[in-house]
Amino acid sequence: MSSISISTTIATGRRQLVNVREQSLLTAKWRVLWVLALFAAIAACALLRIAFLGAFQSLPSNRTMADALLPPRGEIVDRNGVPLARAFNAYALWFNPEALGGGTPLVKSPREVAEALARIFPDMDVAQVTARLAAGKPGYLRRRILPEDANRIHALGEPALEFPRENERFYPQGSMAAHVLGFVGADGHGRVGMEEVFDDRLSDPASRNQSAVLSLDTRVQGALEDELGRGMRETNAKGAAGIVLDVDTGEVLALASLPSFNPNLIDRASTPNIFNRVTNQVYELGSTFKPITVAAAIDAGTVTDLSRRYPSARPLSIGGFQIRDSHSMGASLNVPEALIHSSNVVTAQVADELGGVRLNQTMRSLGMNERPYIELPARGFPLWPKGQWSRITTMTVSYGHGIAVTPLHLASAYAALVNGGIWRPATLQKLDAGKVPAGRRVFKASTSARMRQLLRLIVVDGTGRKADAPGYRIGGKTGSAEKPGIGGYRRTSLVATFAAAFPMDRPRYVVIAMLDEPQGTAASSYQRTAAWNTAPIVSRVVPRIGPLLGVMPDDTRDVDLTDLSPLIPGGTKE
């Protein structure tokens, strides 16, 4: 082959190779353009969809990014960050009779469907559900169901049974602290408890990303509810109430009203239990008032010598009424003996010398004449003697009759009794350090110091001995009050209360335990008084909560009772 033909062949091959490369580049460019065009089309469709939703769908005009990202309702947590209430998505069971386009809404008969649902939900009323399905009216059959239950309903093959996902309120601790928390109604608003108090804050996008922090400690709450429940069961009581209160800040560490309810399952059966015995029900709390009366008398200077003896052999006859003790306590008693024996007769004489004006003022200073200070909406108004207190009124109020208050009133009063004399309002919100309310002075510091001795003495030597717990230096007072009824007081119906504080050498917490109509059982040695039923509750609660709150048992420390012990040489009988 000549050199010319070879050159021509090579040139032709080069041109073909260039054409192939140009063709490949052109093809690649077109592919890139097609991909870009496809992405542009997808983006355009997305923008059109967003525009359509914004223009035609019924979305709230004020909906923001925060509304989309934040939970529909903020959390409530305890003082340590433990969740007490939070929002989550849950399934509901909805009956839609139009699912098949009208006509017969169900594949099977209403009775068969109701029976199938009852196998999934054993508490479901078959007759009631059958009637609702037969009526053909749309509505909820159940507001909250588990995903596995939704799968079982789906397997029934009934298109009219739908399970939409909805925002629900969940209480991880179940019935714990239910009377503090309350619940959220079907309209999305809080009811009864702190859910109602914090309703605007928990629903506001500007604040619902921050948890509402309560003063409660779930560990303390659990211990209190557990021991109150045990006390109820052992004595067949109709109800119980209790509170643990910080004596220096007024913060509520635990608040329990039993029987309780489960805010996850609000229904007719639990509705009566929503009533709060701690803040809304008022009771005559009996002898727990006696230390308050004695403190007022010491403060006023009408009691200056604790060795002075008062006659106690016979009932007091005042204006046609008789004030008597539960049993004979001897010919005479001094104030320490009157407290450890719980003498109505001697306390009435102390109040008589103090006078109605001064006792009335002390009770007012302790907030006994108004609703309790706390954030909860349900707060009972005391039964307060009207007008100027007569002599008999002053005497009966001195030992807790003729005046009815809530257990929370009593807790706040005892905090002032032992903390140096300062009354502060109770609160369910955790307080920042250094932001403790100033409060108001009710008792002198010296009077408070004396009352710490006397309250400890009642537990060491008096009716409160069953409240003692080794190393915790508990002080307190029993109260067993007959409940009023038609024609007078009912001797067989008692409210048994023990009001306590610990440790008495440096009080940190008040503990109130109350049983409503306890019965005499083997567990209480067949006795119905507070010395036998609520005092033991306190003796079990304090060792459970003390270490959690930084109070460790210490047998080497106690309140100095050396100046009082000689005044009670015989001790007491329960």
C-alpha positions as CSV (number, residue, x, y, z in Angstrom):
1,M,0.0,0.0,0.0
2,S,1.3,3.4,-0.9
3,S,2.2,6.0,1.7
4,I,-0.6,8.3,0.4
5,S,-3.3,5.7,1.0
6,I,-2.0,4.9,4.4
7,S,-2.1,8.6,5.3
8,T,-5.6,8.9,4.0
9,T,-6.8,5.9,6.1
10,I,-5.2,7.3,9.3
11,A,-6.9,10.7,8.7
12,T,-10.2,9.1,8.1
13,G,-9.9,7.1,11.3
14,R,-9.0,10.2,13.3
15,R,-12.1,12.0,12.0
16,Q,-14.3,9.1,12.9
17,L,-12.8,9.0,16.4
18,V,-13.4,12.7,16.8
19,N,-17.0,12.3,15.6
20,V,-17.6,9.5,18.1
21,R,-16.2,11.6,21.0
22,E,-18.3,14.6,19.9
23,Q,-21.4,12.4,19.7
24,S,-20.7,10.9,23.2
25,L,-20.2,14.4,24.7
26,L,-23.4,15.6,23.1
27,T,-25.3,12.5,24.5
28,A,-23.9,13.1,28.0
29,K,-25.0,16.8,27.8
30,W,-28.5,15.8,26.8
31,R,-28.7,13.3,29.7
32,V,-27.6,15.9,32.2
33,L,-30.2,18.3,30.8
34,W,-32.9,15.7,31.1
35,V,-32.0,14.9,34.7
36,L,-32.0,18.6,35.5
37,A,-35.3,19.0,33.8
38,L,-36.7,16.1,35.8
39,F,-35.5,17.6,39.1
40,A,-36.9,21.0,38.1
41,A,-40.3,19.3,37.3
42,I,-40.3,17.6,40.7
43,A,-39.4,20.8,42.5
44,A,-42.2,22.6,40.6
45,C,-44.7,20.0,41.6
46,A,-43.7,20.3,45.2
47,L,-44.0,24.1,45.1
48,L,-47.4,23.8,43.4
49,R,-48.5,21.4,46.1
50,I,-47.3,23.7,48.9
51,A,-49.1,26.6,47.2
52,F,-52.3,24.5,46.9
53,L,-52.2,23.7,50.6
54,G,-51.6,27.3,51.5
55,A,-54.4,28.6,49.3
56,F,-57.1,25.9,49.5
57,Q,-56.6,23.8,52.6
58,S,-58.2,25.0,56.0
59,L,-54.9,25.4,57.9
60,P,-54.7,28.0,60.7
61,S,-53.5,31.3,59.4
62,N,-51.1,31.7,62.3
63,R,-49.4,28.3,62.0
64,T,-45.7,28.7,62.3
65,M,-42.7,26.4,62.0
66,A,-42.7,26.1,65.8
67,D,-46.3,24.7,65.6
68,A,-45.1,22.0,63.2
69,L,-42.0,21.0,65.1
70,L,-43.0,21.4,68.8
71,P,-45.3,18.9,70.6
72,P,-48.9,20.1,70.7
73,R,-48.6,20.6,74.5
74,G,-45.6,21.1,76.7
75,E,-44.3,18.6,79.3
76,I,-44.8,18.7,83.0
77,V,-41.9,17.3,85.1
78,D,-41.1,16.8,88.7
79,R,-38.3,18.8,90.5
80,N,-35.7,16.3,89.2
81,G,-36.9,16.3,85.6
82,V,-38.9,13.1,85.7
83,P,-41.7,13.4,83.2
84,L,-45.2,13.5,84.7
85,A,-47.2,14.5,81.6
86,R,-46.3,14.6,78.0
87,A,-47.9,14.6,74.5
88,F,-47.8,11.8,72.0
89,N,-49.6,10.5,69.0
90,A,-52.0,7.6,69.7
91,Y,-54.6,5.7,67.8
92,A,-58.3,6.1,68.4
93,L,-61.2,3.8,67.4
94,W,-63.8,5.6,65.3
95,F,-67.0,4.3,63.8
96,N,-67.6,5.7,60.3
97,P,-70.9,4.3,58.9
98,E,-70.3,6.0,55.5
99,A,-67.1,4.1,54.9
100,L,-68.8,1.8,52.3
101,G,-70.7,4.6,50.7
102,G,-73.9,4.3,52.7
103,G,-76.3,1.5,53.1
104,T,-75.3,-1.2,55.5
105,P,-72.2,0.1,57.4
106,L,-70.9,-3.2,58.6
107,V,-70.0,-6.5,57.0
108,K,-71.1,-8.5,60.0
109,S,-74.0,-7.8,62.3
110,P,-73.6,-5.1,65.0
111,R,-73.7,-7.8,67.7
112,E,-70.9,-9.8,66.1
113,V,-68.7,-6.8,65.7
114,A,-69.3,-5.7,69.3
115,E,-68.4,-9.1,70.6
116,A,-65.2,-9.1,68.5
117,L,-64.3,-5.7,69.9
118,A,-65.0,-7.0,73.4
119,R,-62.4,-9.8,72.9
120,I,-59.9,-7.1,72.2
121,F,-61.1,-4.7,75.0
122,P,-62.5,-6.9,77.8
123,D,-63.9,-3.9,79.6
124,M,-66.1,-2.9,76.7
125,D,-69.9,-3.1,77.2
126,V,-71.2,-5.4,74.4
127,A,-74.8,-4.2,74.7
128,Q,-73.9,-0.6,74.6
129,V,-71.6,-0.9,71.6
130,T,-74.1,-3.0,69.8
131,A,-76.7,-0.3,70.2
132,R,-74.3,2.4,69.0
133,L,-73.3,0.4,65.9
134,A,-76.9,-0.5,65.1
135,A,-77.9,3.2,65.3
136,G,-75.4,4.0,62.5
137,K,-74.2,7.2,64.0
138,P,-70.5,8.1,63.6
139,G,-68.4,8.6,66.7
140,Y,-65.6,7.4,69.0
141,L,-65.8,3.9,70.3
142,R,-62.6,4.4,72.2
143,R,-60.3,7.4,72.5
144,R,-56.9,5.7,72.9
145,I,-55.8,2.3,71.7
146,L,-52.4,0.6,71.3
147,P,-50.9,-0.1,67.9
148,E,-51.3,-3.9,68.3
149,D,-55.0,-3.3,69.1
150,A,-55.3,-1.3,65.9
151,N,-53.8,-4.3,64.0
152,R,-56.3,-6.7,65.6
153,I,-59.2,-4.4,64.7
154,H,-57.9,-4.1,61.1
155,A,-57.9,-7.9,60.9
156,L,-61.7,-7.9,61.6
157,G,-62.2,-6.7,58.0
158,E,-64.7,-4.0,58.9
159,P,-64.0,-0.8,56.8
160,A,-66.3,1.2,59.1
161,L,-64.0,0.7,62.0
162,E,-61.3,3.3,61.5
163,F,-58.4,4.2,63.8
164,P,-57.1,7.7,63.1
165,R,-53.9,9.0,64.8
166,E,-54.5,11.8,67.2
167,N,-52.5,13.9,69.7
168,E,-53.1,12.5,73.2
169,R,-51.9,13.4,76.7
170,F,-49.9,10.6,78.4
171,Y,-49.1,10.3,82.1
172,P,-46.1,8.0,82.4
173,Q,-46.6,7.5,86.2
174,G,-50.2,6.4,85.9
175,S,-52.3,7.5,88.9
176,M,-49.3,8.9,90.8
177,A,-49.9,12.5,91.7
178,A,-53.2,12.5,89.8
179,H,-54.8,15.1,92.0
180,V,-51.9,17.5,91.4
181,L,-51.7,17.0,87.7
182,G,-55.4,16.8,86.7
183,F,-56.0,15.8,83.1
184,V,-56.6,17.2,79.6
185,G,-60.1,17.1,78.3
186,A,-61.3,16.2,74.8
187,D,-61.2,19.9,73.9
188,G,-57.4,19.9,74.5
189,H,-57.6,22.1,77.6
190,G,-56.4,21.2,81.1
191,R,-58.8,20.2,83.8
192,V,-58.7,20.2,87.6
193,G,-55.0,20.3,88.5
194,M,-51.8,21.9,87.2
195,E,-52.8,21.0,83.7
196,E,-55.5,23.7,84.2
197,V,-53.2,26.1,86.0
198,F,-50.5,25.8,83.2
199,D,-53.0,25.5,80.3
200,D,-52.0,28.7,78.5
201,R,-48.3,28.1,79.0
202,L,-48.3,24.5,77.9
203,S,-50.2,25.4,74.7
204,D,-48.3,28.5,73.8
205,P,-45.6,27.9,71.0
206,A,-43.4,30.5,72.7
207,S,-43.1,28.5,75.9
208,R,-44.2,24.9,75.4
209,N,-40.7,23.9,74.4
210,Q,-39.8,24.4,78.1
211,S,-41.1,21.9,80.6
212,A,-43.3,23.1,83.5
213,V,-41.3,22.1,86.6
214,L,-43.2,21.1,89.7
215,S,-42.0,21.0,93.3
216,L,-43.0,17.4,93.6
217,D,-40.4,14.6,94.0
218,T,-41.8,11.4,92.4
219,R,-39.8,9.2,94.8
220,V,-41.4,11.0,97.8
221,Q,-44.8,11.0,96.2
222,G,-44.6,7.3,95.5
223,A,-43.6,6.5,99.1
224,L,-46.4,8.7,100.6
225,E,-49.1,7.2,98.3
226,D,-47.9,3.6,99.1
227,E,-48.0,4.0,102.8
228,L,-51.3,5.9,102.9
229,G,-52.8,3.1,100.7
230,R,-51.5,0.5,103.1
231,G,-53.0,2.4,106.0
232,M,-56.3,2.6,104.2
233,R,-56.4,-1.1,103.5
234,E,-55.3,-2.2,107.0
235,T,-58.1,-0.1,108.7
236,N,-60.8,-0.3,106.0
237,A,-60.8,3.6,105.9
238,K,-63.0,5.2,103.2
239,G,-60.2,7.7,102.2
240,A,-56.8,9.1,103.0
241,A,-54.9,12.3,102.6
242,G,-51.2,13.2,103.0
243,I,-48.7,15.9,102.3
244,V,-44.9,16.4,102.6
245,L,-44.0,20.1,102.9
246,D,-40.6,21.9,103.0
247,V,-40.9,24.0,106.2
248,D,-38.5,26.7,105.0
249,T,-39.8,27.3,101.4
250,G,-43.4,26.0,101.4
251,E,-42.6,23.7,98.5
252,V,-44.8,20.6,98.3
253,L,-42.7,17.5,97.8
254,A,-45.7,15.2,97.8
255,L,-49.5,15.5,97.9
256,A,-51.8,12.5,97.9
257,S,-55.5,12.0,98.0
258,L,-56.9,8.5,98.1
259,P,-58.6,6.8,96.4
260,S,-57.0,8.2,93.3
261,F,-57.8,8.0,89.6
262,N,-55.8,7.4,86.4
263,P,-55.7,10.5,84.3
264,N,-54.9,8.2,81.3
265,L,-58.3,6.6,81.7
266,I,-60.9,9.3,82.6
267,D,-64.3,7.6,82.8
268,R,-67.4,7.7,84.9
269,A,-66.1,5.2,87.4
270,S,-63.2,7.4,88.4
271,T,-65.0,10.7,88.4
272,P,-65.9,10.7,92.1
273,N,-62.2,10.2,93.0
274,I,-61.2,13.4,91.3
275,F,-62.2,15.2,94.5
276,N,-59.1,16.3,96.4
277,R,-59.1,15.6,100.1
278,V,-55.9,17.6,100.8
279,T,-56.9,21.0,99.4
280,N,-60.6,20.9,98.8
281,Q,-62.2,19.0,101.7
282,V,-62.4,20.6,105.1
283,Y,-62.3,18.6,108.3
284,E,-62.4,19.2,112.1
285,L,-58.8,18.0,112.7
286,G,-59.1,17.6,116.5
287,S,-56.2,17.5,118.8
288,T,-53.6,18.5,116.2
289,F,-54.7,22.1,117.0
290,K,-53.6,21.8,120.6
291,P,-49.9,22.6,120.0
292,I,-51.1,25.7,118.0
293,T,-53.1,26.8,121.0
294,V,-50.2,26.3,123.4
295,A,-47.8,28.2,121.1
296,A,-50.2,31.1,121.0
297,A,-50.5,31.1,124.8
298,I,-46.7,31.0,125.2
299,D,-46.3,33.8,122.7
300,A,-48.9,35.9,124.5
301,G,-47.4,35.3,127.9
302,T,-50.4,33.6,129.4
303,V,-48.3,30.4,129.7
304,T,-45.0,31.2,131.3
305,D,-44.4,28.3,133.7
306,L,-44.7,24.9,132.2
307,S,-44.8,23.3,135.6
308,R,-48.1,25.0,136.5
309,R,-50.8,22.5,137.0
310,Y,-54.4,22.8,135.8
311,P,-57.4,20.8,137.2
312,S,-58.3,17.9,135.0
313,A,-60.3,15.5,137.2
314,R,-63.8,16.6,136.0
315,P,-65.3,17.9,132.8
316,L,-65.7,21.6,132.2
317,S,-69.2,22.9,132.2
318,I,-69.5,26.0,130.0
319,G,-72.8,27.5,128.9
320,G,-74.7,24.2,129.1
321,F,-72.0,22.3,127.4
322,Q,-69.5,19.9,128.8
323,I,-65.9,19.6,127.7
324,R,-64.5,16.2,128.7
325,D,-61.5,14.0,128.1
326,S,-61.6,10.5,126.5
327,H,-60.5,9.0,129.9
328,S,-59.4,10.1,133.3
329,M,-55.9,11.7,133.3
330,G,-55.6,12.5,137.0
331,A,-56.4,15.3,139.3
332,S,-54.2,17.9,137.5
333,L,-51.9,18.2,134.6
334,N,-49.3,20.7,133.5
335,V,-49.0,21.8,129.8
336,P,-46.4,19.2,128.7
337,E,-48.6,16.5,130.4
338,A,-51.7,17.9,128.7
339,L,-50.0,17.6,125.3
340,I,-48.7,14.1,125.7
341,H,-52.0,12.9,127.2
342,S,-54.0,15.0,124.7
343,S,-56.3,16.6,127.3
344,N,-59.2,18.7,126.0
345,V,-60.0,19.9,129.5
346,V,-56.5,21.5,130.1
347,T,-56.2,22.9,126.6
348,A,-59.6,24.6,127.0
349,Q,-58.4,26.2,130.2
350,V,-55.2,27.5,128.4
351,A,-57.4,28.9,125.6
352,D,-59.8,30.5,128.1
353,E,-56.9,32.4,129.7
354,L,-55.5,33.3,126.3
355,G,-58.9,34.7,125.1
356,G,-60.9,34.5,121.9
357,V,-59.4,37.6,120.4
358,R,-55.8,36.4,120.6
359,L,-56.6,32.8,119.5
360,N,-58.6,34.2,116.6
361,Q,-55.7,36.4,115.5
362,T,-53.3,33.5,115.6
363,M,-55.6,31.3,113.5
364,R,-56.0,34.2,111.0
365,S,-52.2,34.7,110.8
366,L,-52.0,31.0,109.9
367,G,-54.5,31.4,107.1
368,M,-57.1,29.3,108.8
369,N,-59.9,31.7,107.8
370,E,-59.4,31.6,104.0
371,R,-58.9,29.1,101.2
372,P,-55.5,27.4,101.4
373,Y,-52.7,29.1,99.5
374,I,-51.7,26.8,96.6
375,E,-52.0,26.9,92.8
376,L,-54.6,24.2,92.5
377,P,-58.1,25.4,91.4
378,A,-59.9,23.2,93.9
379,R,-59.4,24.9,97.3
380,G,-61.9,24.4,100.1
381,F,-63.2,27.3,102.2
382,P,-62.8,26.7,105.9
383,L,-65.8,26.4,108.3
384,W,-64.8,29.4,110.4
385,P,-66.7,30.6,113.5
386,K,-68.4,33.9,112.6
387,G,-68.3,37.1,114.6
388,Q,-66.7,37.6,118.0
389,W,-65.7,34.2,119.4
390,S,-67.6,33.3,122.6
391,R,-66.0,31.6,125.5
392,I,-67.2,28.1,124.5
393,T,-66.2,28.7,120.8
394,T,-62.7,29.7,121.9
395,M,-62.4,26.6,124.1
396,T,-63.6,24.1,121.4
397,V,-61.5,25.7,118.6
398,S,-58.4,25.2,120.9
399,Y,-58.7,21.4,120.5
400,G,-59.8,21.4,116.9
401,H,-63.6,21.3,117.1
402,G,-66.0,24.0,115.8
403,I,-63.5,24.9,113.0
404,A,-62.9,22.9,109.9
405,V,-59.9,23.3,107.6
406,T,-58.0,21.3,104.9
407,P,-55.0,19.1,105.7
408,L,-53.0,21.6,103.7
409,H,-53.9,24.4,106.2
410,L,-52.6,22.2,109.0
411,A,-49.3,21.4,107.1
412,S,-48.6,25.1,106.6
413,A,-49.4,25.9,110.2
414,Y,-47.1,23.2,111.5
415,A,-44.3,24.5,109.2
416,A,-44.6,27.9,111.0
417,L,-44.8,26.1,114.3
418,V,-41.3,24.5,113.9
419,N,-39.3,26.6,111.4
420,G,-38.8,29.6,113.7
421,G,-42.3,31.0,113.5
422,I,-42.7,32.1,109.9
423,W,-45.8,31.2,107.9
424,R,-45.3,30.9,104.1
425,P,-47.8,29.9,101.4
426,A,-47.5,26.4,100.0
427,T,-46.5,26.0,96.3
428,L,-46.5,23.3,93.7
429,Q,-43.8,25.0,91.6
430,K,-40.2,24.4,92.2
431,L,-38.6,27.6,93.5
432,D,-35.3,29.0,92.3
433,A,-32.6,29.3,95.0
434,G,-32.8,32.6,96.8
435,K,-36.4,33.2,95.7
436,V,-38.2,31.9,98.9
437,P,-41.2,34.0,99.8
438,A,-40.6,36.3,102.8
439,G,-43.7,35.0,104.6
440,R,-45.0,36.5,107.8
441,R,-44.1,36.0,111.4
442,V,-46.7,34.3,113.5
443,F,-44.7,33.0,116.5
444,K,-41.5,34.2,118.2
445,A,-38.4,32.2,117.4
446,S,-38.2,31.3,121.1
447,T,-41.8,29.9,121.1
448,S,-41.0,27.9,118.0
449,A,-37.9,26.4,119.8
450,R,-40.1,25.4,122.8
451,M,-42.7,23.8,120.5
452,R,-40.0,21.7,118.8
453,Q,-39.3,20.3,122.3
454,L,-42.9,19.7,123.1
455,L,-43.7,18.0,119.8
456,R,-40.7,15.8,120.2
457,L,-41.8,15.0,123.7
458,I,-45.2,13.8,122.4
459,V,-43.5,11.2,120.2
460,V,-41.0,10.2,122.9
461,D,-43.4,9.9,125.8
462,G,-46.9,10.5,124.5
463,T,-49.7,9.5,122.2
464,G,-47.3,9.8,119.2
465,R,-44.9,7.1,120.2
466,K,-45.9,4.8,117.3
467,A,-44.8,7.6,114.9
468,D,-41.2,7.4,116.0
469,A,-38.5,6.1,113.7
470,P,-35.0,5.5,115.1
471,G,-32.5,8.3,114.2
472,Y,-35.0,10.7,112.5
473,R,-36.0,12.7,115.6
474,I,-39.7,12.9,114.6
475,G,-42.0,15.2,116.5
476,G,-45.8,15.6,116.1
477,K,-49.3,15.4,117.4
478,T,-52.2,13.0,117.1
479,G,-55.7,14.1,116.3
480,S,-58.9,11.9,116.5
481,A,-62.0,14.0,115.8
482,E,-65.6,12.7,115.6
483,K,-67.3,13.7,112.4
484,P,-70.4,15.9,112.7
485,G,-73.7,14.5,111.6
486,I,-77.5,15.0,112.1
487,G,-78.1,15.6,115.7
488,G,-74.5,16.0,116.8
489,Y,-71.2,14.3,116.5
490,R,-71.0,10.6,115.4
491,R,-68.9,8.7,117.9
492,T,-68.3,5.8,115.5
493,S,-67.0,8.0,112.6
494,L,-63.6,9.5,113.1
495,V,-61.0,11.5,111.2
496,A,-57.7,10.3,112.4
497,T,-54.7,12.6,111.7
498,F,-51.0,12.7,112.6
499,A,-49.2,16.0,112.0
500,A,-45.4,15.6,112.2
501,A,-42.1,17.3,111.4
502,F,-38.5,15.9,111.2
503,P,-35.7,16.1,112.2
504,M,-36.8,18.1,115.2
505,D,-33.4,19.4,116.1
506,R,-33.4,21.1,112.7
507,P,-36.8,20.7,111.1
508,R,-36.7,20.3,107.3
509,Y,-40.1,18.7,106.4
510,V,-43.7,18.5,107.7
511,V,-45.6,15.2,107.1
512,I,-49.3,15.0,107.4
513,A,-51.2,11.7,107.3
514,M,-54.9,11.5,107.6
515,L,-57.4,8.6,107.4
516,D,-61.1,9.2,106.9
517,E,-63.3,6.9,109.0
518,P,-60.8,4.2,109.8
519,Q,-62.1,1.1,111.5
520,G,-60.7,-0.9,114.4
521,T,-58.9,-3.9,112.9
522,A,-56.3,-6.4,113.9
523,A,-53.7,-4.2,112.2
524,S,-54.6,-1.3,114.5
525,S,-55.1,-3.5,117.6
526,Y,-58.9,-2.8,117.1
527,Q,-58.4,0.9,117.9
528,R,-59.7,3.7,115.7
529,T,-57.6,6.6,117.0
530,A,-54.7,8.3,115.3
531,A,-52.2,6.9,117.8
532,W,-52.9,3.5,116.4
533,N,-53.4,4.1,112.7
534,T,-51.9,7.3,111.3
535,A,-48.9,7.6,113.6
536,P,-47.6,4.3,112.2
537,I,-48.0,5.6,108.7
538,V,-45.6,8.5,109.5
539,S,-43.1,6.1,111.2
540,R,-42.9,4.2,107.8
541,V,-43.0,7.2,105.5
542,V,-40.1,9.1,107.1
543,P,-37.4,6.4,106.9
544,R,-38.4,5.9,103.2
545,I,-38.2,9.6,102.2
546,G,-35.5,10.9,104.6
547,P,-32.4,9.6,102.8
548,L,-33.9,10.7,99.5
549,L,-34.2,14.2,100.9
550,G,-30.7,14.3,102.4
551,V,-31.8,13.5,106.0
552,M,-29.9,10.4,107.2
553,P,-30.7,8.7,110.5
554,D,-28.4,9.7,113.3
555,D,-28.9,8.2,116.8
556,T,-26.2,10.5,118.2
557,R,-28.4,13.6,117.9
558,D,-31.7,14.6,119.4
559,V,-33.7,17.6,120.8
560,D,-32.6,18.5,124.4
561,L,-35.5,17.6,126.6
562,T,-33.7,17.7,129.9
563,D,-35.7,20.7,131.2
564,L,-39.0,19.1,130.3
565,S,-38.5,15.4,131.3
566,P,-38.8,16.1,135.1
567,L,-42.3,17.6,134.4
568,I,-43.7,14.2,133.2
569,P,-42.3,11.6,135.6
570,G,-45.1,9.1,134.8
571,G,-45.0,9.2,131.0
572,T,-48.3,8.4,129.3
573,K,-50.7,5.7,128.3
574,E,-52.0,5.4,124.8
